[in-house]
Amino acid sequence: MKEAKGIIFDIKRFAVHDGPGIRTTVFFKGCPLKCWWCANPEGQNPDPEEILSLFNQDSEGNCTKEIIGREVVAKEVMNEVSKDRVFYEESEGGITFSGGEPLLQPVFLSSLLSLCKEEGFHTALDTSGYAPKDIFEEIIDNVDLFLYDLKLLNEEEHIKYTGVSLDLILANLRYLCKKKKEIIIRIPIVPSITDSSENINQIGSFVSKLNCISRVDILPFNKMGEAKYRRLEKPYMLNNITPPSEGRMNEIKKQLEAFDLNVKIGG
Ligand code: SF4
């Protein structure tokens, strides 16, 4: 049987914000969304692509280009993630699949999830939720924890700031709830885009009615992705936006807690 192949752009060991315990996060390339605040723009294009080098310059002092993203077979990824088995066991950690959107490479993801389960690893999937339901059906049994993004509950704004409709995302979330999966909702808090009281109230109300969410993580926008846009020679849409203050994050936390939700600032 041919081994599943996929395209990734990074494997990060000792991750502590992508699910419980110490984890290794595998970053898949390709995402159907184009969120204005995306901190991993190198994860959007499904193919390997050129990026300006951080370290290398040509004789005229211009940055040279390198390729980000590479094709790998599942076994190669498993060899890498298996190195930290002892840390996963001691910290109740495991493996997280992130991106980009891992569900855009369903065969590769499914193969990795099965291999992780054979090894006894806890698995988490960091997803936008934007994928056909049959792909969720295919992988659901081998995912222990879903890290599920909710960004905006107004359809027009969702399309404006992410490029896609909200319906499929909400339908898939309801499906995961029906299947009694463990789900943490993640809300990026981007000033003047996602942080309005109205949006937070809409999300709080929607999520609390689902009665299946273990926690809501609110993730303050940061500018760490900005340099990557320059290196990819792509426009950065949020030049004039500054990260939310600690005070504003605490207000949003309280606003969501009023819906009887367990809320955490940060991942
Ligand atoms: S869903 Fe995530 S990876 Fe995709 S564009 Fe949005 S922030 Fe970036």
Residues whose N, C-alpha, C, O or C-beta is under 5 A from the ligand:
A	BS01	SF4	C31 L33 K34 C35 C38 A39 N40 G43 G99 G100 S128
